[in-house]
Amino acid sequence: MSPTIKAIAHQVIDELPEGATLEDLQQELYEMQVLEKAMASREAGRLVPHEEARRLVMARLRKEA
């Protein structure tokens, strides 16, 4: 069984340094959310290898120039 959001939030708070700010907490939660979305995209096969992404971006830039 995976941990609940509440359990995850408690863990994040417990791991913050004593002088952490609300901004520090927000940043940690944001980074976790981004990582979870990236992992879900990877599992769903929606990610493109770096070289392929670079080729697509360069092609688009050449087209716009």
PDBQT receptor file of N, H, CA, C and O in Angstrom, charges set to zero:
ATOM      1  N   MET A   1       0.837  -1.182   0.000  1.00  0.00    +0.000 N 
ATOM      2  CA  MET A   1       0.000   0.000   0.000  1.00  0.00    +0.000 C 
ATOM      3  C   MET A   1       0.883   1.247   0.000  1.00  0.00    +0.000 C 
ATOM      4  O   MET A   1       1.802   1.361   0.811  1.00  0.00    +0.000 OA
ATOM      5  N   SER A   2       0.604   2.178  -0.909  1.00  0.00    +0.000 N 
ATOM      6  H   SER A   2      -0.143   2.086  -1.568  1.00  0.00    +0.000 HD
ATOM      7  CA  SER A   2       1.422   3.385  -0.985  1.00  0.00    +0.000 C 
ATOM      8  C   SER A   2       1.020   4.381   0.111  1.00  0.00    +0.000 C 
ATOM      9  O   SER A   2      -0.123   4.396   0.568  1.00  0.00    +0.000 OA
ATOM     10  N   PRO A   3       1.979   5.203   0.517  1.00  0.00    +0.000 N 
ATOM     11  CA  PRO A   3       1.687   6.160   1.590  1.00  0.00    +0.000 C 
ATOM     12  C   PRO A   3       0.661   7.209   1.149  1.00  0.00    +0.000 C 
ATOM     13  O   PRO A   3       0.574   7.544  -0.033  1.00  0.00    +0.000 OA
ATOM     14  N   THR A   4      -0.102   7.716   2.097  1.00  0.00    +0.000 N 
ATOM     15  H   THR A   4      -0.032   7.444   3.057  1.00  0.00    +0.000 HD
ATOM     16  CA  THR A   4      -1.090   8.742   1.804  1.00  0.00    +0.000 C 
ATOM     17  C   THR A   4      -0.391  10.089   1.629  1.00  0.00    +0.000 C 
ATOM     18  O   THR A   4       0.765  10.259   2.017  1.00  0.00    +0.000 OA
ATOM     19  N   ILE A   5      -1.100  11.023   1.047  1.00  0.00    +0.000 N 
ATOM     20  H   ILE A   5      -2.039  10.885   0.732  1.00  0.00    +0.000 HD
ATOM     21  CA  ILE A   5      -0.562  12.376   0.882  1.00  0.00    +0.000 C 
ATOM     22  C   ILE A   5      -0.205  12.967   2.245  1.00  0.00    +0.000 C 
ATOM     23  O   ILE A   5       0.821  13.630   2.401  1.00  0.00    +0.000 OA
ATOM     24  N   LYS A   6      -1.058  12.717   3.214  1.00  0.00    +0.000 N 
ATOM     25  H   LYS A   6      -1.891  12.178   3.087  1.00  0.00    +0.000 HD
ATOM     26  CA  LYS A   6      -0.816  13.236   4.559  1.00  0.00    +0.000 C 
ATOM     27  C   LYS A   6       0.490  12.674   5.123  1.00  0.00    +0.000 C 
ATOM     28  O   LYS A   6       1.273  13.411   5.721  1.00  0.00    +0.000 OA
ATOM     29  N   ALA A   7       0.728  11.378   4.936  1.00  0.00    +0.000 N 
ATOM     30  H   ALA A   7       0.092  10.779   4.451  1.00  0.00    +0.000 HD
ATOM     31  CA  ALA A   7       1.958  10.756   5.421  1.00  0.00    +0.000 C 
ATOM     32  C   ALA A   7       3.174  11.324   4.698  1.00  0.00    +0.000 C 
ATOM     33  O   ALA A   7       4.216  11.559   5.311  1.00  0.00    +0.000 OA
ATOM     34  N   ILE A   8       3.038  11.540   3.406  1.00  0.00    +0.000 N 
ATOM     35  H   ILE A   8       2.192  11.349   2.908  1.00  0.00    +0.000 HD
ATOM     36  CA  ILE A   8       4.137  12.114   2.618  1.00  0.00    +0.000 C 
ATOM     37  C   ILE A   8       4.434  13.525   3.101  1.00  0.00    +0.000 C 
ATOM     38  O   ILE A   8       5.598  13.890   3.266  1.00  0.00    +0.000 OA
ATOM     39  N   ALA A   9       3.393  14.324   3.330  1.00  0.00    +0.000 N 
ATOM     40  H   ALA A   9       2.447  14.027   3.196  1.00  0.00    +0.000 HD
ATOM     41  CA  ALA A   9       3.572  15.700   3.806  1.00  0.00    +0.000 C 
ATOM     42  C   ALA A   9       4.279  15.705   5.163  1.00  0.00    +0.000 C 
ATOM     43  O   ALA A   9       5.175  16.517   5.393  1.00  0.00    +0.000 OA
ATOM     44  N   HIS A  10       3.884  14.814   6.048  1.00  0.00    +0.000 N 
ATOM     45  H   HIS A  10       3.157  14.154   5.861  1.00  0.00    +0.000 HD
ATOM     46  CA  HIS A  10       4.546  14.726   7.354  1.00  0.00    +0.000 C 
ATOM     47  C   HIS A  10       6.023  14.387   7.188  1.00  0.00    +0.000 C 
ATOM     48  O   HIS A  10       6.871  14.961   7.871  1.00  0.00    +0.000 OA
ATOM     49  N   GLN A  11       6.332  13.473   6.301  1.00  0.00    +0.000 N 
ATOM     50  H   GLN A  11       5.643  13.006   5.746  1.00  0.00    +0.000 HD
ATOM     51  CA  GLN A  11       7.719  13.078   6.074  1.00  0.00    +0.000 C 
ATOM     52  C   GLN A  11       8.532  14.250   5.538  1.00  0.00    +0.000 C 
ATOM     53  O   GLN A  11       9.652  14.492   5.988  1.00  0.00    +0.000 OA
ATOM     54  N   VAL A  12       7.965  14.979   4.574  1.00  0.00    +0.000 N 
ATOM     55  H   VAL A  12       7.055  14.783   4.209  1.00  0.00    +0.000 HD
ATOM     56  CA  VAL A  12       8.666  16.139   4.012  1.00  0.00    +0.000 C 
ATOM     57  C   VAL A  12       8.948  17.159   5.103  1.00  0.00    +0.000 C 
ATOM     58  O   VAL A  12      10.058  17.681   5.201  1.00  0.00    +0.000 OA
ATOM     59  N   ILE A  13       7.947  17.442   5.920  1.00  0.00    +0.000 N 
ATOM     60  H   ILE A  13       7.044  17.018   5.841  1.00  0.00    +0.000 HD
ATOM     61  CA  ILE A  13       8.118  18.412   7.008  1.00  0.00    +0.000 C 
ATOM     62  C   ILE A  13       9.170  17.935   7.994  1.00  0.00    +0.000 C 
ATOM     63  O   ILE A  13      10.010  18.720   8.432  1.00  0.00    +0.000 OA
ATOM     64  N   ASP A  14       9.135  16.667   8.344  1.00  0.00    +0.000 N 
ATOM     65  H   ASP A  14       8.453  16.028   7.988  1.00  0.00    +0.000 HD
ATOM     66  CA  ASP A  14      10.104  16.117   9.301  1.00  0.00    +0.000 C 
ATOM     67  C   ASP A  14      11.532  16.195   8.772  1.00  0.00    +0.000 C 
ATOM     68  O   ASP A  14      12.472  16.323   9.556  1.00  0.00    +0.000 OA
ATOM     69  N   GLU A  15      11.707  16.120   7.463  1.00  0.00    +0.000 N 
ATOM     70  H   GLU A  15      10.943  16.016   6.826  1.00  0.00    +0.000 HD
ATOM     71  CA  GLU A  15      13.046  16.123   6.879  1.00  0.00    +0.000 C 
ATOM     72  C   GLU A  15      13.585  17.527   6.610  1.00  0.00    +0.000 C 
ATOM     73  O   GLU A  15      14.760  17.677   6.277  1.00  0.00    +0.000 OA
ATOM     74  N   LEU A  16      12.749  18.556   6.749  1.00  0.00    +0.000 N 
ATOM     75  H   LEU A  16      11.794  18.433   7.020  1.00  0.00    +0.000 HD
ATOM     76  CA  LEU A  16      13.224  19.929   6.553  1.00  0.00    +0.000 C 
ATOM     77  C   LEU A  16      14.139  20.330   7.709  1.00  0.00    +0.000 C 
ATOM     78  O   LEU A  16      13.947  19.879   8.838  1.00  0.00    +0.000 OA
ATOM     79  N   PRO A  17      15.123  21.169   7.431  1.00  0.00    +0.000 N 
ATOM     80  CA  PRO A  17      15.970  21.660   8.519  1.00  0.00    +0.000 C 
ATOM     81  C   PRO A  17      15.159  22.543   9.479  1.00  0.00    +0.000 C 
ATOM     82  O   PRO A  17      14.108  23.070   9.116  1.00  0.00    +0.000 OA
ATOM     83  N   GLU A  18      15.655  22.690  10.678  1.00  0.00    +0.000 N 
ATOM     84  H   GLU A  18      16.509  22.263  10.973  1.00  0.00    +0.000 HD
ATOM     85  CA  GLU A  18      14.932  23.424  11.721  1.00  0.00    +0.000 C 
ATOM     86  C   GLU A  18      14.552  24.850  11.307  1.00  0.00    +0.000 C 
ATOM     87  O   GLU A  18      13.471  25.322  11.658  1.00  0.00    +0.000 OA
ATOM     88  N   GLY A  19      15.412  25.531  10.578  1.00  0.00    +0.000 N 
ATOM     89  H   GLY A  19      16.290  25.148  10.292  1.00  0.00    +0.000 HD
ATOM     90  CA  GLY A  19      15.148  26.918  10.196  1.00  0.00    +0.000 C 
ATOM     91  C   GLY A  19      14.416  27.075   8.870  1.00  0.00    +0.000 C 
ATOM     92  O   GLY A  19      14.417  28.163   8.295  1.00  0.00    +0.000 OA
ATOM     93  N   ALA A  20      13.793  26.013   8.375  1.00  0.00    +0.000 N 
ATOM     94  H   ALA A  20      13.792  25.129   8.842  1.00  0.00    +0.000 HD
ATOM     95  CA  ALA A  20      13.130  26.059   7.066  1.00  0.00    +0.000 C 
ATOM     96  C   ALA A  20      11.965  27.041   7.076  1.00  0.00    +0.000 C 
ATOM     97  O   ALA A  20      11.327  27.275   8.103  1.00  0.00    +0.000 OA
ATOM     98  N   THR A  21      11.711  27.601   5.913  1.00  0.00    +0.000 N 
ATOM     99  H   THR A  21      12.229  27.411   5.079  1.00  0.00    +0.000 HD
ATOM    100  CA  THR A  21      10.607  28.550   5.747  1.00  0.00    +0.000 C 
ATOM    101  C   THR A  21       9.452  27.871   5.016  1.00  0.00    +0.000 C 
ATOM    102  O   THR A  21       9.578  26.749   4.526  1.00  0.00    +0.000 OA
ATOM    103  N   LEU A  22       8.331  28.573   4.956  1.00  0.00    +0.000 N 
ATOM    104  H   LEU A  22       8.229  29.485   5.354  1.00  0.00    +0.000 HD
ATOM    105  CA  LEU A  22       7.204  28.056   4.177  1.00  0.00    +0.000 C 
ATOM    106  C   LEU A  22       7.582  27.914   2.708  1.00  0.00    +0.000 C 
ATOM    107  O   LEU A  22       7.124  26.999   2.023  1.00  0.00    +0.000 OA
ATOM    108  N   GLU A  23       8.423  28.829   2.231  1.00  0.00    +0.000 N 
ATOM    109  H   GLU A  23       8.795  29.572   2.787  1.00  0.00    +0.000 HD
ATOM    110  CA  GLU A  23       8.883  28.742   0.847  1.00  0.00    +0.000 C 
ATOM    111  C   GLU A  23       9.695  27.468   0.625  1.00  0.00    +0.000 C 
ATOM    112  O   GLU A  23       9.589  26.841  -0.429  1.00  0.00    +0.000 OA
ATOM    113  N   ASP A  24      10.503  27.083   1.613  1.00  0.00    +0.000 N 
ATOM    114  H   ASP A  24      10.588  27.593   2.470  1.00  0.00    +0.000 HD
ATOM    115  CA  ASP A  24      11.270  25.839   1.521  1.00  0.00    +0.000 C 
ATOM    116  C   ASP A  24      10.330  24.643   1.414  1.00  0.00    +0.000 C 
ATOM    117  O   ASP A  24      10.547  23.741   0.605  1.00  0.00    +0.000 OA
ATOM    118  N   LEU A  25       9.294  24.646   2.232  1.00  0.00    +0.000 N 
ATOM    119  H   LEU A  25       9.118  25.379   2.889  1.00  0.00    +0.000 HD
ATOM    120  CA  LEU A  25       8.308  23.567   2.201  1.00  0.00    +0.000 C 
ATOM    121  C   LEU A  25       7.599  23.522   0.848  1.00  0.00    +0.000 C 
ATOM    122  O   LEU A  25       7.431  22.453   0.262  1.00  0.00    +0.000 OA
ATOM    123  N   GLN A  26       7.187  24.690   0.361  1.00  0.00    +0.000 N 
ATOM    124  H   GLN A  26       7.324  25.558   0.838  1.00  0.00    +0.000 HD
ATOM    125  CA  GLN A  26       6.521  24.749  -0.943  1.00  0.00    +0.000 C 
ATOM    126  C   GLN A  26       7.427  24.228  -2.044  1.00  0.00    +0.000 C 
ATOM    127  O   GLN A  26       6.973  23.509  -2.934  1.00  0.00    +0.000 OA
ATOM    128  N   GLN A  27       8.704  24.586  -1.993  1.00  0.00    +0.000 N 
ATOM    129  H   GLN A  27       9.073  25.171  -1.270  1.00  0.00    +0.000 HD
ATOM    130  CA  GLN A  27       9.652  24.134  -3.016  1.00  0.00    +0.000 C 
ATOM    131  C   GLN A  27       9.799  22.619  -2.981  1.00  0.00    +0.000 C 
ATOM    132  O   GLN A  27       9.802  21.970  -4.027  1.00  0.00    +0.000 OA
ATOM    133  N   GLU A  28       9.921  22.055  -1.789  1.00  0.00    +0.000 N 
ATOM    134  H   GLU A  28       9.919  22.582  -0.939  1.00  0.00    +0.000 HD
ATOM    135  CA  GLU A  28      10.043  20.602  -1.664  1.00  0.00    +0.000 C 
ATOM    136  C   GLU A  28       8.816  19.891  -2.222  1.00  0.00    +0.000 C 
ATOM    137  O   GLU A  28       8.941  18.910  -2.955  1.00  0.00    +0.000 OA
ATOM    138  N   LEU A  29       7.637  20.386  -1.877  1.00  0.00    +0.000 N 
ATOM    139  H   LEU A  29       7.536  21.183  -1.282  1.00  0.00    +0.000 HD
ATOM    140  CA  LEU A  29       6.407  19.765  -2.368  1.00  0.00    +0.000 C 
ATOM    141  C   LEU A  29       6.275  19.908  -3.876  1.00  0.00    +0.000 C 
ATOM    142  O   LEU A  29       5.834  18.982  -4.557  1.00  0.00    +0.000 OA
ATOM    143  N   TYR A  30       6.659  21.072  -4.398  1.00  0.00    +0.000 N 
ATOM    144  H   TYR A  30       7.018  21.824  -3.845  1.00  0.00    +0.000 HD
ATOM    145  CA  TYR A  30       6.613  21.300  -5.839  1.00  0.00    +0.000 C 
ATOM    146  C   TYR A  30       7.548  20.333  -6.567  1.00  0.00    +0.000 C 
ATOM    147  O   TYR A  30       7.173  19.741  -7.579  1.00  0.00    +0.000 OA
ATOM    148  N   GLU A  31       8.764  20.177  -6.046  1.00  0.00    +0.000 N 
ATOM    149  H   GLU A  31       9.069  20.658  -5.224  1.00  0.00    +0.000 HD
ATOM    150  CA  GLU A  31       9.725  19.282  -6.687  1.00  0.00    +0.000 C 
ATOM    151  C   GLU A  31       9.235  17.840  -6.659  1.00  0.00    +0.000 C 
ATOM    152  O   GLU A  31       9.441  17.098  -7.620  1.00  0.00    +0.000 OA
ATOM    153  N   MET A  32       8.596  17.438  -5.575  1.00  0.00    +0.000 N 
ATOM    154  H   MET A  32       8.429  18.041  -4.795  1.00  0.00    +0.000 HD
ATOM    155  CA  MET A  32       8.035  16.086  -5.507  1.00  0.00    +0.000 C 
ATOM    156  C   MET A  32       6.943  15.909  -6.557  1.00  0.00    +0.000 C 
ATOM    157  O   MET A  32       6.860  14.867  -7.207  1.00  0.00    +0.000 OA
ATOM    158  N   GLN A  33       6.108  16.932  -6.718  1.00  0.00    +0.000 N 
ATOM    159  H   GLN A  33       6.175  17.778  -6.190  1.00  0.00    +0.000 HD
ATOM    160  CA  GLN A  33       5.019  16.864  -7.679  1.00  0.00    +0.000 C 
ATOM    161  C   GLN A  33       5.562  16.763  -9.107  1.00  0.00    +0.000 C 
ATOM    162  O   GLN A  33       5.072  15.964  -9.904  1.00  0.00    +0.000 OA
ATOM    163  N   VAL A  34       6.553  17.557  -9.420  1.00  0.00    +0.000 N 
ATOM    164  H   VAL A  34       6.952  18.206  -8.773  1.00  0.00    +0.000 HD
ATOM    165  CA  VAL A  34       7.164  17.512 -10.750  1.00  0.00    +0.000 C 
ATOM    166  C   VAL A  34       7.767  16.138 -11.014  1.00  0.00    +0.000 C 
ATOM    167  O   VAL A  34       7.600  15.580 -12.099  1.00  0.00    +0.000 OA
ATOM    168  N   LEU A  35       8.466  15.595 -10.023  1.00  0.00    +0.000 N 
ATOM    169  H   LEU A  35       8.602  16.049  -9.143  1.00  0.00    +0.000 HD
ATOM    170  CA  LEU A  35       9.076  14.283 -10.176  1.00  0.00    +0.000 C 
ATOM    171  C   LEU A  35       8.023  13.201 -10.380  1.00  0.00    +0.000 C 
ATOM    172  O   LEU A  35       8.194  12.321 -11.224  1.00  0.00    +0.000 OA
ATOM    173  N   GLU A  36       6.941  13.258  -9.620  1.00  0.00    +0.000 N 
ATOM    174  H   GLU A  36       6.801  13.973  -8.934  1.00  0.00    +0.000 HD
ATOM    175  CA  GLU A  36       5.865  12.270  -9.776  1.00  0.00    +0.000 C 
ATOM    176  C   GLU A  36       5.250  12.337 -11.173  1.00  0.00    +0.000 C 
ATOM    177  O   GLU A  36       4.974  11.304 -11.782  1.00  0.00    +0.000 OA
ATOM    178  N   LYS A  37       5.036  13.549 -11.679  1.00  0.00    +0.000 N 
ATOM    179  H   LYS A  37       5.260  14.389 -11.184  1.00  0.00    +0.000 HD
ATOM    180  CA  LYS A  37       4.474  13.702 -13.027  1.00  0.00    +0.000 C 
ATOM    181  C   LYS A  37       5.434  13.149 -14.078  1.00  0.00    +0.000 C 
ATOM    182  O   LYS A  37       5.008  12.493 -15.028  1.00  0.00    +0.000 OA
ATOM    183  N   ALA A  38       6.726  13.412 -13.906  1.00  0.00    +0.000 N 
ATOM    184  H   ALA A  38       7.072  13.945 -13.134  1.00  0.00    +0.000 HD
ATOM    185  CA  ALA A  38       7.728  12.911 -14.856  1.00  0.00    +0.000 C 
ATOM    186  C   ALA A  38       7.768  11.392 -14.840  1.00  0.00    +0.000 C 
ATOM    187  O   ALA A  38       7.861  10.761 -15.892  1.00  0.00    +0.000 OA
ATOM    188  N   MET A  39       7.698  10.803 -13.656  1.00  0.00    +0.000 N 
ATOM    189  H   MET A  39       7.622  11.315 -12.800  1.00  0.00    +0.000 HD
ATOM    190  CA  MET A  39       7.720   9.349 -13.560  1.00  0.00    +0.000 C 
ATOM    191  C   MET A  39       6.469   8.741 -14.196  1.00  0.00    +0.000 C 
ATOM    192  O   MET A  39       6.549   7.700 -14.848  1.00  0.00    +0.000 OA
ATOM    193  N   ALA A  40       5.324   9.381 -14.009  1.00  0.00    +0.000 N 
ATOM    194  H   ALA A  40       5.259  10.227 -13.479  1.00  0.00    +0.000 HD
ATOM    195  CA  ALA A  40       4.089   8.887 -14.623  1.00  0.00    +0.000 C 
ATOM    196  C   ALA A  40       4.180   8.984 -16.149  1.00  0.00    +0.000 C 
ATOM    197  O   ALA A  40       3.744   8.075 -16.855  1.00  0.00    +0.000 OA
ATOM    198  N   SER A  41       4.742  10.076 -16.652  1.00  0.00    +0.000 N 
ATOM    199  H   SER A  41       5.096  10.814 -16.077  1.00  0.00    +0.000 HD
ATOM    200  CA  SER A  41       4.913  10.231 -18.093  1.00  0.00    +0.000 C 
ATOM    201  C   SER A  41       5.849   9.170 -18.641  1.00  0.00    +0.000 C 
ATOM    202  O   SER A  41       5.618   8.619 -19.718  1.00  0.00    +0.000 OA
ATOM    203  N   ARG A  42       6.897   8.891 -17.902  1.00  0.00    +0.000 N 
ATOM    204  H   ARG A  42       7.084   9.338 -17.027  1.00  0.00    +0.000 HD
ATOM    205  CA  ARG A  42       7.854   7.861 -18.323  1.00  0.00    +0.000 C 
ATOM    206  C   ARG A  42       7.176   6.496 -18.391  1.00  0.00    +0.000 C 
ATOM    207  O   ARG A  42       7.333   5.764 -19.368  1.00  0.00    +0.000 OA
ATOM    208  N   GLU A  43       6.427   6.163 -17.351  1.00  0.00    +0.000 N 
ATOM    209  H   GLU A  43       6.299   6.758 -16.557  1.00  0.00    +0.000 HD
ATOM    210  CA  GLU A  43       5.745   4.876 -17.316  1.00  0.00    +0.000 C 
ATOM    211  C   GLU A  43       4.710   4.751 -18.430  1.00  0.00    +0.000 C 
ATOM    212  O   GLU A  43       4.456   3.652 -18.923  1.00  0.00    +0.000 OA
ATOM    213  N   ALA A  44       4.110   5.879 -18.830  1.00  0.00    +0.000 N 
ATOM    214  H   ALA A  44       4.316   6.772 -18.430  1.00  0.00    +0.000 HD
ATOM    215  CA  ALA A  44       3.102   5.868 -19.882  1.00  0.00    +0.000 C 
ATOM    216  C   ALA A  44       3.725   5.950 -21.278  1.00  0.00    +0.000 C 
ATOM    217  O   ALA A  44       3.016   5.907 -22.284  1.00  0.00    +0.000 OA
ATOM    218  N   GLY A  45       5.063   6.069 -21.332  1.00  0.00    +0.000 N 
ATOM    219  H   GLY A  45       5.639   6.105 -20.516  1.00  0.00    +0.000 HD
ATOM    220  CA  GLY A  45       5.743   6.124 -22.621  1.00  0.00    +0.000 C 
ATOM    221  C   GLY A  45       5.619   7.461 -23.326  1.00  0.00    +0.000 C 
ATOM    222  O   GLY A  45       5.733   7.532 -24.549  1.00  0.00    +0.000 OA
ATOM    223  N   ARG A  46       5.386   8.528 -22.562  1.00  0.00    +0.000 N 
ATOM    224  H   ARG A  46       5.294   8.470 -21.567  1.00  0.00    +0.000 HD
ATOM    225  CA  ARG A  46       5.208   9.852 -23.168  1.00  0.00    +0.000 C 
ATOM    226  C   ARG A  46       6.484  10.683 -23.198  1.00  0.00    +0.000 C 
ATOM    227  O   ARG A  46       6.440  11.842 -23.612  1.00  0.00    +0.000 OA
ATOM    228  N   LEU A  47       7.610  10.139 -22.778  1.00  0.00    +0.000 N 
ATOM    229  H   LEU A  47       7.646   9.198 -22.442  1.00  0.00    +0.000 HD
ATOM    230  CA  LEU A  47       8.848  10.899 -22.801  1.00  0.00    +0.000 C 
ATOM    231  C   LEU A  47       9.612  10.619 -24.087  1.00  0.00    +0.000 C 
ATOM    232  O   LEU A  47       9.528   9.531 -24.655  1.00  0.00    +0.000 OA
ATOM    233  N   VAL A  48      10.352  11.616 -24.528  1.00  0.00    +0.000 N 
ATOM    234  H   VAL A  48      10.420  12.501 -24.066  1.00  0.00    +0.000 HD
ATOM    235  CA  VAL A  48      11.156  11.512 -25.742  1.00  0.00    +0.000 C 
ATOM    236  C   VAL A  48      12.621  11.534 -25.310  1.00  0.00    +0.000 C 
ATOM    237  O   VAL A  48      12.998  12.355 -24.473  1.00  0.00    +0.000 OA
ATOM    238  N   PRO A  49      13.449  10.657 -25.859  1.00  0.00    +0.000 N 
ATOM    239  CA  PRO A  49      14.877  10.694 -25.519  1.00  0.00    +0.000 C 
ATOM    240  C   PRO A  49      15.483  12.069 -25.813  1.00  0.00    +0.000 C 
ATOM    241  O   PRO A  49      15.019  12.774 -26.709  1.00  0.00    +0.000 OA
ATOM    242  N   HIS A  50      16.509  12.444 -25.065  1.00  0.00    +0.000 N 
ATOM    243  H   HIS A  50      16.885  11.871 -24.337  1.00  0.00    +0.000 HD
ATOM    244  CA  HIS A  50      17.119  13.772 -25.160  1.00  0.00    +0.000 C 
ATOM    245  C   HIS A  50      17.510  14.138 -26.588  1.00  0.00    +0.000 C 
ATOM    246  O   HIS A  50      17.185  15.230 -27.056  1.00  0.00    +0.000 OA
ATOM    247  N   GLU A  51      18.189  13.258 -27.273  1.00  0.00    +0.000 N 
ATOM    248  H   GLU A  51      18.453  12.371 -26.893  1.00  0.00    +0.000 HD
ATOM    249  CA  GLU A  51      18.637  13.563 -28.634  1.00  0.00    +0.000 C 
ATOM    250  C   GLU A  51      17.458  13.791 -29.578  1.00  0.00    +0.000 C 
ATOM    251  O   GLU A  51      17.521  14.656 -30.452  1.00  0.00    +0.000 OA
ATOM    252  N   GLU A  52      16.399  13.031 -29.408  1.00  0.00    +0.000 N 
ATOM    253  H   GLU A  52      16.347  12.329 -28.698  1.00  0.00    +0.000 HD
ATOM    254  CA  GLU A  52      15.203  13.210 -30.239  1.00  0.00    +0.000 C 
ATOM    255  C   GLU A  52      14.555  14.564 -29.955  1.00  0.00    +0.000 C 
ATOM    256  O   GLU A  52      14.148  15.268 -30.879  1.00  0.00    +0.000 OA
ATOM    257  N   ALA A  53      14.461  14.925 -28.681  1.00  0.00    +0.000 N 
ATOM    258  H   ALA A  53      14.792  14.354 -27.930  1.00  0.00    +0.000 HD
ATOM    259  CA  ALA A  53      13.889  16.225 -28.305  1.00  0.00    +0.000 C 
ATOM    260  C   ALA A  53      14.737  17.360 -28.880  1.00  0.00    +0.000 C 
ATOM    261  O   ALA A  53      14.205  18.350 -29.382  1.00  0.00    +0.000 OA
ATOM    262  N   ARG A  54      16.047  17.207 -28.801  1.00  0.00    +0.000 N 
ATOM    263  H   ARG A  54      16.479  16.403 -28.393  1.00  0.00    +0.000 HD
ATOM    264  CA  ARG A  54      16.950  18.233 -29.341  1.00  0.00    +0.000 C 
ATOM    265  C   ARG A  54      16.761  18.376 -30.853  1.00  0.00    +0.000 C 
ATOM    266  O   ARG A  54      16.716  19.491 -31.372  1.00  0.00    +0.000 OA
ATOM    267  N   ARG A  55      16.651  17.256 -31.549  1.00  0.00    +0.000 N 
ATOM    268  H   ARG A  55      16.688  16.350 -31.127  1.00  0.00    +0.000 HD
ATOM    269  CA  ARG A  55      16.452  17.296 -32.992  1.00  0.00    +0.000 C 
ATOM    270  C   ARG A  55      15.142  18.002 -33.327  1.00  0.00    +0.000 C 
ATOM    271  O   ARG A  55      15.099  18.805 -34.259  1.00  0.00    +0.000 OA
ATOM    272  N   LEU A  56      14.077  17.717 -32.585  1.00  0.00    +0.000 N 
ATOM    273  H   LEU A  56      14.112  17.065 -31.828  1.00  0.00    +0.000 HD
ATOM    274  CA  LEU A  56      12.776  18.340 -32.830  1.00  0.00    +0.000 C 
ATOM    275  C   LEU A  56      12.808  19.844 -32.582  1.00  0.00    +0.000 C 
ATOM    276  O   LEU A  56      12.238  20.617 -33.352  1.00  0.00    +0.000 OA
ATOM    277  N   VAL A  57      13.474  20.253 -31.511  1.00  0.00    +0.000 N 
ATOM    278  H   VAL A  57      13.938  19.625 -30.886  1.00  0.00    +0.000 HD
ATOM    279  CA  VAL A  57      13.576  21.681 -31.195  1.00  0.00    +0.000 C 
ATOM    280  C   VAL A  57      14.387  22.403 -32.259  1.00  0.00    +0.000 C 
ATOM    281  O   VAL A  57      13.991  23.473 -32.721  1.00  0.00    +0.000 OA
ATOM    282  N   MET A  58      15.515  21.827 -32.651  1.00  0.00    +0.000 N 
ATOM    283  H   MET A  58      15.836  20.958 -32.275  1.00  0.00    +0.000 HD
ATOM    284  CA  MET A  58      16.354  22.472 -33.667  1.00  0.00    +0.000 C 
ATOM    285  C   MET A  58      15.628  22.584 -34.995  1.00  0.00    +0.000 C 
ATOM    286  O   MET A  58      15.764  23.593 -35.688  1.00  0.00    +0.000 OA
ATOM    287  N   ALA A  59      14.857  21.567 -35.363  1.00  0.00    +0.000 N 
ATOM    288  H   ALA A  59      14.745  20.748 -34.800  1.00  0.00    +0.000 HD
ATOM    289  CA  ALA A  59      14.095  21.610 -36.604  1.00  0.00    +0.000 C 
ATOM    290  C   ALA A  59      13.059  22.719 -36.548  1.00  0.00    +0.000 C 
ATOM    291  O   ALA A  59      12.858  23.437 -37.528  1.00  0.00    +0.000 OA
ATOM    292  N   ARG A  60      12.402  22.858 -35.402  1.00  0.00    +0.000 N 
ATOM    293  H   ARG A  60      12.566  22.275 -34.607  1.00  0.00    +0.000 HD
ATOM    294  CA  ARG A  60      11.395  23.916 -35.260  1.00  0.00    +0.000 C 
ATOM    295  C   ARG A  60      12.036  25.295 -35.324  1.00  0.00    +0.000 C 
ATOM    296  O   ARG A  60      11.480  26.205 -35.938  1.00  0.00    +0.000 OA
ATOM    297  N   LEU A  61      13.217  25.465 -34.689  1.00  0.00    +0.000 N 
ATOM    298  H   LEU A  61      13.669  24.726 -34.190  1.00  0.00    +0.000 HD
ATOM    299  CA  LEU A  61      13.908  26.744 -34.721  1.00  0.00    +0.000 C 
ATOM    300  C   LEU A  61      14.333  27.106 -36.140  1.00  0.00    +0.000 C 
ATOM    301  O   LEU A  61      14.224  28.265 -36.543  1.00  0.00    +0.000 OA
ATOM    302  N   ARG A  62      14.814  26.132 -36.894  1.00  0.00    +0.000 N 
ATOM    303  H   ARG A  62      14.903  25.191 -36.566  1.00  0.00    +0.000 HD
ATOM    304  CA  ARG A  62      15.202  26.391 -38.290  1.00  0.00    +0.000 C 
ATOM    305  C   ARG A  62      13.986  26.785 -39.125  1.00  0.00    +0.000 C 
ATOM    306  O   ARG A  62      14.078  27.639 -40.006  1.00  0.00    +0.000 OA
ATOM    307  N   LYS A  63      12.875  26.168 -38.846  1.00  0.00    +0.000 N 
ATOM    308  H   LYS A  63      12.801  25.473 -38.130  1.00  0.00    +0.000 HD
ATOM    309  CA  LYS A  63      11.640  26.450 -39.595  1.00  0.00    +0.000 C 
ATOM    310  C   LYS A  63      11.145  27.866 -39.324  1.00  0.00    +0.000 C 
ATOM    311  O   LYS A  63      10.631  28.528 -40.225  1.00  0.00    +0.000 OA
ATOM    312  N   GLU A  64      11.302  28.343 -38.060  1.00  0.00    +0.000 N 
ATOM    313  H   GLU A  64      11.720  27.805 -37.327  1.00  0.00    +0.000 HD
ATOM    314  CA  GLU A  64      10.831  29.669 -37.673  1.00  0.00    +0.000 C 
ATOM    315  C   GLU A  64      11.766  30.776 -38.128  1.00  0.00    +0.000 C 
ATOM    316  O   GLU A  64      11.351  31.932 -38.214  1.00  0.00    +0.000 OA
ATOM    317  N   ALA A  65      13.016  30.450 -38.421  1.00  0.00    +0.000 N 
ATOM    318  H   ALA A  65      13.353  29.511 -38.351  1.00  0.00    +0.000 HD
ATOM    319  CA  ALA A  65      14.009  31.483 -38.796  1.00  0.00    +0.000 C 
ATOM    320  C   ALA A  65      13.848  31.941 -40.217  1.00  0.00    +0.000 C 
ATOM    321  O   ALA A  65      14.601  32.799 -40.678  1.00  0.00    +0.000 OA
TER     322      ALA A  65
